[in-house]
Amino acid sequence: MEELVAKTTAFVRIELEGAEGGHDWFHIERVYKNALLIAENSPKCDFLVVKLAALLHDIADSKFNDGDEQVGPKKAQLFLESIGVAEEVVMHVVRIIENISFKGGNFEKKFSSLELQIVQDADRLDALGAIGIARAFNYGGFKNRILYDPNVAPKMAMSKEEYKADNGPTLNHFYEKLLLLKDRMNTQAAKEIAQERHRFMELFLSQFYGEWDGIK
């Protein structure tokens, strides 16, 4: 198992060299560590699947591939097959990559597993707290989005297509996704970690609005 994980780690590091700062190797590394932490409290999970899926979950994010959601799963499948990973493991990892994204939170799930829950929680934790705030504004800058416009309200309950096409102010993303994640964690371990990170984001927003209005 460790040889497969080492080969996958090396592959991902090379593939994501020069990637946008919120979806680079360091994001993968944080998600991987989060996944291992959560998996420790889920001894019935397949640790190889968790490790490989955490490493490969953003190997070709659709946001950077013209919205094509199949680039990542296909790339992961071809790589895993090339290093001799068992077919059932390969397909499980592919299904996780296909179903891990938030996508507006309003779409029909076609696959579920304990391993998906673990990796999804690990990925969502990295969208919360101080890191989550930094990633949101980093990506907003990457897309040349404005920080905030009090006249542009967040778009709640967007479809997957609307969510992918939205180009609103970065601060709206907090309401459209980030602040919703706390209550969408799958595992108890992730729920506990998410609580503190969620509170930190609420404090940040309070400070932000105070400074925006010139009262802080």
N, C-alpha and C positions, 0 to 999 in steps of 0.2 A: 504493500500500500504506500509506504513512504517514498518509494522510487517513483510511483505514478504521480504522487503529489509534488515531488521535486521537479519532475519534468513539466508538469502543468504550471507550476509557479514560474519556471524559467520562460515558458512560452508566453504566459500572460504579461510578464514584465516587458518582454520584447514588443509584443503586440500593442501595449498601451504606452509605449514610450512617446512622449510629446502630447499625450491626451489632455483634454480640458481638465483643469485642476480639481473639479468635483467628481470626476469619473476616471481618475488616473490609477496608477498602481497603488498609491497610498490609500485610496478609497477601498480598493480590493483587499488590501492588507487589514484594514480596520474591520471590514465586513467578515473576513475570515476569522479574525480573533473573536468578534462578537458571536459568530456561529459556533465556534468551539466552546465558548463560555455557556451558551444556551444549551448546546448538545450535552454538556456535562450533567445537566439536570434532566436529560431525556435519554437514558441509557439504552432504550430499545431502538434508537435510531441507527441507521446505517452510516457510520462515520465517514466511510470513503465517499459516499454520495454527497454528504454534507460538505466535505472538504472540497471536492471537485466542483460542485455547484457554486459554492461561495467564491472560488477562484475564477470561475468562468462566467458568472452571471452577467457581467457587463463587458464581455469580450468584444462585442460590437453593438453597442446600445443603438436602438433605432433612431434616437434623437440626432445621432451623428451619421446616419445612413439613410437620409431622405425618408425617414419614417418606416422603413422596411423592417418589420419585426422578425423576419426569418433569417436575416444575415447572421445574427448572434448564435441562434440554435444550430444552424448549419455549420458554422465555423467550429463551434464546440464539438459537434458530432464528428466532423472529419478529423479533428485533432485527436480526440479520445480514441477513435478507431485506429488511428495511426500509431498509437503507443500501446495498443493491445488491451485496452480496457474491455471487460466483459460487456456483451451487448445489452443485458438488462440494466447494468449500471449506466451505460451510455445513454440509453433511452430515458432513464429516470432523471438524469442530469438535464437532458434536453427539455423534458417536460417542465422541470423547475424553471429553467431559463425562459421558457415560453409563457409562464404564468406568474412570474415574480413581480412584475411591474405594477405600479399603482393605477396608471391609466385613467385617472379621474375617479377611481373607486366605484364606477358604475358599469360593470360588465359581468357577463356570466362566466363563472369559473368552470373550466372544463377538466380540471385535474386537481387532485388534492393528495397530500401525503405528509407525514410527520416531518420529513426532511425538507419539503417545500416550506412548511410553517417555520422551521428553524432558520433557514436561509433568508426567507422573506422578512422575518423579524430582525435578523442581523442587518439586513440592508436598510430597513426602515429606521432602525436605531441610529444609523449614520446620517439620517436626514433630520435628526432632532438635536436639541441642545446647541452648544457653541459651534460644533462642527457643522451641524445642519444649517445654522444661520450663515456661516462662512461659505458653505457650498451654494446656498441659494443665491447669495449676492455675487459669488464668483461666476455662476452660470448666467445670471442676469447680465453681468458685464460682458460675458462672452457673446451673448445674443443682443447686446446693445439695448437692453430694456431700461426704462426709467426706474428709479428707486421706488417712487410712490407718487400717486396722483389721487388726492382726496375726492376727485370727481369721477373716478373710475372704480366702481364697486367690484368686489370679487365675484366671480361667476361660480356659484355653487351648483352641485349636481350636474356637472357637464358630462356629456357622453364621452366615450373614449376618443372619438374623432375630434370633438370640440376641444378636449383637454390637450391633445397632441398639437393642435393648430393654434392654441391660445398664445398670445404674445403680450399679455398684460403686464402691469408693473410688478416688480419682484415682490413687493410687500404683499400683494394679493395672493401670492403662492402660499403664504403662511396659512391663510384661511381656506384655500382651495385644496390643500394637501397636508402641510406639515402639522397643523394643529389637530388634524383628524386622526393622525397615526396612533396616538396614545390609546385610543379606544378600539383600534383595529389590530393590535398585537395578538398573536396566536398563543404564545406560551407565557406561563406565569413569570418566568425569569425575565423575559423581555418587558412584560407589563410593569414590573417593579423598576427596572432601569428607566423606562420611558417616562415614568411619573416625574422624576427629578429633571430630566431634560425638557419636558413639556413646561414645567414651571419656569425654567430658565428662559425659554422663549417668550413666555408671557411677560416676564420682567423686562426683557429686551424691548418688546413692543410698547410697553408702558413708557419706557425711557425714550424710545424713538418718537412717539407721538408728542411727548412733553417737549422734547427738543425741537420738533417740527413746528410746534405752536409757540415756541419761545418762552416756555414757562419753567424749563428745567435747564 
